Structures are given as C-alpha cells and as structure tokens.
Amino acid sequence: MNKLLHFLIVIFLLYLLKFNLGNLDFFFSTKGQRGESHVDREHVLILGVYKNTYYHVDGKDIKVCPGDILYICKNNLHHVFSP
C-alpha cells in the first residue's frame, strides 16, 4: 500500500476515535495565496500532503511540510498562506 495512503487512513481512524467525527473537509490550492482569518467551531487537524504551507496561529507562523500534522484547537483564530 502507498505510504501516503496508509498514513491518511491512520490519521482518519485517529480522528474518528479522538474527535468524534462530525465533518471531514479537504482543501487544496493550485497557487500561492492567503486565506481569510477565521475561527473554527471544531478542532482542526491539518495534514501536509504536497509542498509547504504556512499557518498563522497564536501569533506564530508554522510551516507544515508533507507528512506533518498540525492541530488547531477549536475557537482559535488562524489563517493559511502559501508562497
């Protein structure tokens, strides 16, 4: 089995067990851009899949590389940007 696919399945199962699955959303971008600052009502798990993406959380810029996982607590203001 492809390592990335296996990893995604493991993350999905952990998400089901830990956070009581409500919604699972996938987002992607084909060019560099900045998302709007926002607050999610649920916990967020970000999985880096392709190239690097940056998240601004708690006043810090966090680099997410392929294979990295970023956890953002619910009700925490954040936004995404990529070069």
SEVO-361489 format. One record per residue: x, y, z of N, C-alpha, C in turn; residue number from 0; residue in three letters. Coordinates in Angstrom, 3 decimals, always signed. Layout:
<pts>
PT	X	Y	Z	X	Y	Z	X	Y	Z	NUM	ALA
...
</pts>
This chain:
<pts>
PT	+0.845	-1.178	+0.000	+0.000	+0.000	+0.000	+0.891	+1.243	+0.000	0	MET
PT	+0.513	+2.252	-0.734	+1.229	+3.511	-0.788	+1.360	+4.072	+0.633	1	ASN
PT	+2.580	+4.541	+0.991	+2.813	+5.053	+2.346	+1.905	+6.234	+2.671	2	LYS
PT	+1.700	+7.124	+1.725	+0.849	+8.283	+1.975	-0.591	+7.849	+2.233	3	LEU
PT	-1.089	+6.926	+1.420	-2.451	+6.434	+1.619	-2.589	+5.766	+2.981	4	LEU
PT	-1.622	+4.962	+3.347	-1.637	+4.298	+4.655	-1.655	+5.340	+5.767	5	HIS
PT	-0.837	+6.351	+5.642	-0.773	+7.422	+6.631	-2.116	+8.140	+6.751	6	PHE
PT	-2.741	+8.440	+5.622	-4.035	+9.115	+5.632	-5.112	+8.264	+6.314	7	LEU
PT	-5.066	+6.976	+6.095	-6.027	+6.083	+6.732	-5.829	+6.073	+8.248	8	ILE
PT	-4.583	+6.025	+8.692	-4.297	+6.041	+10.127	-4.788	+7.341	+10.753	9	VAL
PT	-4.510	+8.461	+10.099	-4.953	+9.757	+10.614	-6.471	+9.804	+10.688	10	ILE
PT	-7.133	+9.318	+9.657	-8.589	+9.300	+9.646	-9.137	+8.486	+10.815	11	PHE
PT	-8.559	+7.331	+11.071	-9.023	+6.492	+12.176	-8.776	+7.164	+13.522	12	LEU
PT	-7.620	+7.806	+13.679	-7.349	+8.540	+14.916	-8.345	+9.677	+15.097	13	LEU
PT	-8.657	+10.339	+14.010	-9.635	+11.431	+14.049	-10.993	+10.896	+14.513	14	TYR
PT	-11.390	+9.764	+13.984	-12.665	+9.159	+14.390	-12.691	+8.851	+15.878	15	LEU
PT	-11.611	+8.276	+16.380	-11.564	+7.868	+17.775	-11.457	+9.053	+18.731	16	LEU
PT	-10.634	+10.026	+18.387	-10.345	+11.123	+19.306	-11.390	+12.235	+19.278	17	LYS
PT	-11.859	+12.595	+18.096	-12.654	+13.808	+17.980	-14.110	+13.576	+17.604	18	PHE
PT	-14.551	+12.314	+17.602	-15.953	+12.041	+17.304	-16.346	+12.706	+15.982	19	ASN
PT	-15.979	+12.106	+14.910	-16.108	+12.664	+13.562	-17.432	+13.369	+13.315	20	LEU
PT	-17.338	+14.612	+12.906	-18.508	+15.384	+12.505	-18.388	+15.687	+11.032	21	GLY
PT	-17.365	+16.425	+10.672	-17.100	+16.769	+9.273	-15.633	+16.532	+8.981	22	ASN
PT	-15.370	+16.033	+7.818	-14.004	+15.871	+7.353	-13.916	+16.621	+6.030	23	LEU
PT	-13.140	+17.686	+6.003	-13.037	+18.535	+4.826	-11.637	+18.452	+4.239	24	ASP
PT	-11.562	+18.536	+2.920	-10.288	+18.574	+2.223	-10.194	+19.886	+1.461	25	PHE
PT	-9.065	+20.571	+1.618	-8.839	+21.821	+0.918	-7.510	+21.735	+0.186	26	PHE
PT	-7.442	+22.370	-0.964	-6.179	+22.428	-1.673	-6.143	+23.702	-2.503	27	PHE
PT	-4.933	+24.080	-2.874	-4.736	+25.264	-3.698	-3.737	+24.947	-4.786	28	SER
PT	-3.942	+25.504	-5.950	-3.020	+25.266	-7.062	-2.023	+26.405	-7.225	29	THR
PT	-2.162	+27.453	-6.403	-1.221	+28.573	-6.468	-1.093	+29.184	-5.084	30	LYS
PT	-0.043	+29.966	-4.893	+0.157	+30.626	-3.619	-0.945	+31.630	-3.336	31	GLY
PT	-1.441	+31.609	-2.118	-2.482	+32.550	-1.734	-2.582	+32.615	-0.224	32	GLN
PT	-3.402	+33.528	+0.285	-3.635	+33.684	+1.714	-5.123	+33.525	+1.989	33	ARG
PT	-5.446	+32.689	+2.959	-6.835	+32.516	+3.348	-7.253	+33.585	+4.336	34	GLY
PT	-8.531	+33.774	+4.473	-9.069	+34.732	+5.438	-8.874	+34.207	+6.862	35	GLU
PT	-8.587	+35.103	+7.779	-8.525	+34.717	+9.185	-9.918	+34.274	+9.623	36	SER
PT	-9.970	+33.185	+10.374	-11.256	+32.671	+10.821	-11.099	+31.815	+12.070	37	HIS
PT	-12.221	+31.477	+12.665	-12.283	+30.619	+13.847	-13.167	+29.432	+13.487	38	VAL
PT	-12.686	+28.229	+13.772	-13.492	+27.024	+13.556	-14.152	+26.617	+14.871	39	ASP
PT	-15.376	+26.137	+14.784	-16.112	+25.705	+15.982	-15.707	+24.308	+16.418	40	ARG
PT	-14.880	+23.643	+15.626	-14.422	+22.307	+15.971	-12.900	+22.275	+15.929	41	GLU
PT	-12.338	+21.230	+16.525	-10.889	+21.041	+16.464	-10.495	+20.793	+15.014	42	HIS
PT	-9.272	+21.191	+14.651	-8.815	+21.056	+13.272	-7.511	+20.265	+13.241	43	VAL
PT	-7.443	+19.282	+12.361	-6.199	+18.565	+12.076	-5.808	+18.868	+10.644	44	LEU
PT	-4.600	+19.375	+10.456	-4.090	+19.704	+9.129	-3.014	+18.679	+8.784	45	ILE
PT	-3.128	+18.063	+7.634	-2.130	+17.114	+7.149	-1.455	+17.715	+5.924	46	LEU
PT	-0.148	+17.932	+6.009	+0.606	+18.417	+4.858	+0.782	+17.284	+3.857	47	GLY
PT	+0.415	+17.536	+2.603	+0.485	+16.481	+1.595	+1.435	+16.848	+0.462	48	VAL
PT	+1.393	+18.099	+0.000	+2.177	+18.478	-1.174	+2.781	+19.857	-0.959	49	TYR
PT	+4.060	+19.973	-1.115	+4.809	+21.215	-0.900	+4.567	+21.754	+0.505	50	LYS
PT	+5.047	+22.953	+0.772	+4.939	+23.538	+2.111	+3.813	+24.560	+2.171	51	ASN
PT	+3.146	+24.594	+3.300	+2.084	+25.559	+3.566	+2.357	+26.141	+4.938	52	THR
PT	+1.925	+27.359	+5.144	+2.145	+28.027	+6.415	+0.810	+28.392	+7.041	53	TYR
PT	+0.738	+28.244	+8.362	-0.447	+28.622	+9.112	-0.040	+29.643	+10.164	54	TYR
PT	-0.827	+30.689	+10.296	-0.587	+31.700	+11.315	-1.545	+31.402	+12.463	55	HIS
PT	-0.981	+30.936	+13.593	-1.769	+30.521	+14.750	-1.100	+31.085	+16.009	56	VAL
PT	-1.874	+31.671	+16.878	-1.355	+32.216	+18.140	-0.177	+33.173	+17.931	57	ASP
PT	-0.255	+33.989	+16.887	+0.792	+34.980	+16.631	+2.074	+34.408	+16.053	58	GLY
PT	+2.069	+33.121	+15.689	+3.264	+32.473	+15.139	+2.964	+31.912	+13.762	59	LYS
PT	+3.972	+31.947	+12.892	+3.869	+31.297	+11.588	+4.426	+29.891	+11.714	60	ASP
PT	+3.627	+28.904	+11.351	+4.010	+27.499	+11.474	+4.092	+26.887	+10.090	61	ILE
PT	+5.245	+26.329	+9.766	+5.462	+25.698	+8.462	+4.988	+24.244	+8.530	62	LYS
PT	+4.112	+23.862	+7.598	+3.617	+22.484	+7.511	+4.152	+21.879	+6.218	63	VAL
PT	+4.988	+20.872	+6.364	+5.607	+20.179	+5.228	+4.847	+18.878	+4.959	64	CYS
PT	+5.064	+18.262	+3.794	+4.424	+16.971	+3.531	+4.727	+15.968	+4.651	65	PRO
PT	+3.686	+15.349	+5.163	+3.831	+14.385	+6.252	+3.638	+14.991	+7.632	66	GLY
PT	+3.670	+16.321	+7.752	+3.454	+16.982	+9.036	+1.966	+17.033	+9.367	67	ASP
PT	+1.680	+17.064	+10.655	+0.306	+17.224	+11.128	+0.279	+18.419	+12.075	68	ILE
PT	-0.664	+19.298	+11.871	-0.849	+20.463	+12.734	-2.225	+20.371	+13.373	69	LEU
PT	-2.268	+20.526	+14.679	-3.527	+20.525	+15.418	-3.841	+21.962	+15.819	70	TYR
PT	-5.052	+22.430	+15.525	-5.506	+23.754	+15.930	-6.750	+23.569	+16.786	71	ILE
PT	-6.686	+24.062	+18.023	-7.830	+23.958	+18.942	-9.029	+24.711	+18.394	72	CYS
PT	-10.211	+24.229	+18.708	-11.417	+24.934	+18.289	-11.428	+26.340	+18.888	73	LYS
PT	-12.118	+27.241	+18.204	-12.249	+28.637	+18.621	-10.932	+29.406	+18.642	74	ASN
PT	-9.944	+28.958	+17.863	-8.642	+29.603	+17.805	-8.493	+30.312	+16.456	75	ASN
PT	-8.310	+31.618	+16.477	-8.174	+32.400	+15.249	-6.922	+31.978	+14.482	76	LEU
PT	-7.066	+31.749	+13.172	-5.930	+31.327	+12.346	-6.207	+31.624	+10.873	77	HIS
PT	-5.145	+31.572	+10.079	-5.284	+31.640	+8.628	-4.122	+30.900	+7.985	78	HIS
PT	-4.305	+30.573	+6.730	-3.314	+29.834	+5.961	-2.717	+30.733	+4.899	79	VAL
PT	-1.438	+30.496	+4.572	-0.846	+31.183	+3.428	+0.233	+30.292	+2.834	80	PHE
PT	+0.441	+30.441	+1.549	+1.462	+29.645	+0.873	+2.159	+30.512	-0.171	81	SER
PT	+3.444	+30.267	-0.349	+4.214	+31.074	-1.310	+3.846	+30.747	-2.756	82	PRO
</pts>
